[in-house]
Amino acid sequence: MAESLQLAAESLCAFGGFGAAVISAVRDDQVVTIAVAGADRFLDAGGGSVEVGHVLGRSSPASVLRDQLLPHADRWGLLHYLPHGRTDVTHVGWRVDRDYTGSAWHPDDMLLAPVHDDRGTLRGVISLDGPVDGQLPPPERRPLLEHYVAQAARILVTAVEREELAERLRLLDVAREAMRQAARTPSPQEALTEATPGLVEGFGLAGLHATVFGTPDPASSDELLTPLGRLYRELSPGLWRAQHVAVMGRTQQLDAPGGAEERTLVRDFLERADLESVLLVPMGAGQACLGSLAFSRAVGAPPWSREERRVAQDVGRDLGRLIADSEALHREQRLVRELRELDTYKRELVAAISHELRTPIASILSNAELIGSTDDDDDVRRGVAAMERGARRMSGLVTELLLLARLDEPGRELAATPVDLEPVVREVVDLQRGVATLRGVEIDSRCESARTVGDALELATVAGNLIGNAVKYSRPGDVVRVSVRRADDEVELAVVDEGIGITEQDRSRLFGEFQRGTDPEALSQPGTGLGLAIVDRIVRRHGGRVDVASSPGAGSRFRVLLPGA
Ligand code: ADP
């Protein structure tokens, strides 16, 4: 960069007829001299003689150029001519050491060309001083001069942009590497610890103080926070909302929130810790500010460049995302744990209550039977029969609840014996035929030998519940068709009826516990809403699946598919 700009400055001197050409770039709102051509020695503000090296690297606030010099100058195209005496600023820190006695050029005259990029941002300035002939460039020479100035300006913009890009790429590399380290760890605190060394080195930091808000980590809990830590915590949410980072330094101050008190707190800290400045970077995701990073720099370190601030902001965002993800994961894991505990509690409670109910129900049943068989009074008999029906329903419910609780017991192994479904289902059909006949329903059974692996008793419960339902929800004259067959490497049990059917809405939740259909005809039948939940649990335990097809009013088909043995 320096070389091409040096050449450009030299061309300007030689072809423009000036004793000195100085090219400066704007970096972080400071005008910094980067190329000097023509003279070897200059006069400084105090009139002392200084070498070129003294002028190179000098910086002054860009606001002086922008607000105090350019608005008062005469415009000659790109060039701005500022005759002496127009402003209070008479010196920009250097001047060609020459005697202008008798010439039109005054030592305090300035000829400047501000340099803007395509977006109109001020990127630098080209200054010419000490015309060789002691004259102001006459109008006819100005277009050529402007041509050389425009060339130098293009070189300057390219050089500045390239420099920024290189710095940005370097910093992005730093950030990416830090993030790679951070992403390897499961907890936000560890992520920050992993990311820290890379950031400290890449950004040239004296230290990095990271805080994750709302963590139970004692190092960041509110009571233990230093006043400074508390200040960072207070300021960060506002910065996050505004999508800013703040520079709080001895000289550099940018977007720094807070008032005089806060500034004093930071300044005291900087002095005590021998630091130049702190760059406060909020970490967050979406609307939420989740933490803060305080990058600190030692006394004498360079100010925070625009690129550094931009990349630091990206780091805050990336780490914020990481924190949010890891917090979400933790929340989810906690929730799963709690749900599991709740589930265990529920199962144990249901099992305990069901168990306790068994004895009193048995006692009600046996006593009812005794009274029913010995009492001749019709009213008493009717009452006792109703009591008996109720107790039987209760007994059925308790049996189903106990079965469900047992099926859900974690770690309860499934018997892995080969089971031929054909005899199992045949036996169930035989048992159900009596009830079916009473209801005027015929059972048509076509079963072939089909072997699966599992628990024969549980599979009999599946067949019993499905066939029982088919009979229960059929009308007199309907036929229930039961079949068992081998289908590829699976075994299929199908129970098809011509009964009341199930609406689509009911179908979607049938397999949940205590889910009964909403059809009034279905509800008029006794039931607990546990039968299909049991079917579903058993089939899944056996590595199979169950599906249902139905058209309301015309019947239903339940199909169980199990892996073949
Ligand atoms: P329930 O004890 O109520 O029969 P299930 O879990 O066995 O409980 O069935 C849940 C609901 O599914 C029933 O209440 C009924 O509405 C519906 N259902 C189940 N099987 C059939 C079927 N074959 N025909 C029509 N409706 C059925």
Residues whose N, C-alpha, C, O or C-beta is under 5 A from the ligand:
A	BS01	ADP	N469 A470 Y473 G499 G501 I502 L510 Q515 R516 G517 A522 P526 G527 T528 G529 L530 G531 L532 A533 S556
